[in-house]
Amino acid sequence: MKAAYFITGTDTGAGKTLVTAALLRSFIKKGLKIGAMKVIETGCLNKDGILLPSDGMFLRDMAEMNDSVDLITPLKFETPLSPLVAARIENKEVEIEKIFKAFEILQKKYDYLLVEGVGGLMVPLAKEKKKKSNYYFVRDLIKDMELSVILVTKPILGTINHTLLTVEALKNKKIPIKGFIINFNEPPKNDIAEKTNPDVLKELLDIPCLGIMPYINDLNKDTIGETALKTLNLEPLISS
């Protein structure tokens, strides 16, 4: 494997899945062999007792993978809450080891692998059994997977605070950051915050901006891929 990256966001709704799909399509358009994971998905559709992860299935389609959904999304919950809470409500365990096993299988198959998280860095995944007061967060998973991060943020009001806090939390754990992507996850309002925030983030952060993803209404493979190729800088990711 040449490289694997963990896609995280400043918060829920930053557009991690769309940005992951955009990166997948742009890699594929460059003729590169790339796969994807959505390590944990909550809010899955329960169809006759089988949980269907919409994000995981979307990424599998975008990456043109023939792998099992159970590999792409090894942990699935029906309740649309943090994994820690969803697991408690559903009387299940959050089996983190399943993520590592699936990752090990997929990283042997693909030259590049994009691993999408759930929510933001401090979303609780589980309570550690051996330590009464310790909890396992998305940030801990990234650290244990030994992956560099691609951070997805938004251009809207409040993004400066959220983005800087997320970067600080990553640096505190000595997690390498490959860059950040500003994603218009909603139709642009063209307000002063959207107009100024991208340049301010570039000024304040000492990590590369990999691009600004415009709002995409037509979520098909060609549109997503062509938009990504025009707006995202893939070289730092491919040359690793």
Secondary structure, 3 states (H helix, E strand, C coil): CCEEEEEEECCCCCCHHHHHHHHHHHHHHCCCCEEEEECEECCCEEECCEEECHHHHHHHHHHCCCCCHHHHCCEECCCCCCHHHHHHHCCCCCCHHHHHHHHHHHHHHCCEEEEEEEEECCCEEEECCCCCCCEEEHHHHHHHHCCEEEEEECCCCCHHHHHHHHHHHHHHCCCCEEEEEEECCCCCCCCHHHHHHHHHHHHHCCCCEEEEECCCCCCCHHHHHHHHHHHECCHHHHCC
